[in-house]
Amino acid sequence: MADPLVTAKRKPGDYANDFSRGTVDYRLDWKNYSFHAVRIPDKAVIVGANFSQAQPKTAALGLAGVATFIECNLTNCLIPPGATLKQCNTSQSWLVETAEGVTERQWLAKHPDDLITALAPPPNLAKAPDAVSVIE
């Protein structure tokens, strides 16, 4: 099993909170990049990875050239030029908090190109917890 990218004791320098977990390099042995910005090498073929983000249209995929994403979760990701997608989830949503205090997604569109340019966040927008939720 791969070591976590972020722990209570190890965080990227640009870590802000659990919904903005900082920038990391893509690794073949890791599949969950949710809430991270990821530097992806040229000609990478990525299968079954999770790149989901908290905010719609997040520029989280730092792509240096071309890459292929196969069966990846790209929820709330802006799709960079040079990316080829095969059977990926490109839906867009807000993370909201219900009256019961549960964080869930409020779905907006199937693809970032389907969204209007000015999106106002909902009043019940979920707030990121201050602490790192990954246990070392």
Beta strands, then each sheet from edge to edge (+ up, - down):
strand 1: 23-25
strand 2: 37-40
strand 3: 44-47
strand 4: 61-63
strand 5: 67-70
strand 6: 83-86
strand 7: 92-97
strand 8: 103-109
sheet 1: 1+ 2+ 4+
sheet 2: 3+ 5+ 6+
sheet 3: 7+ 8-
end
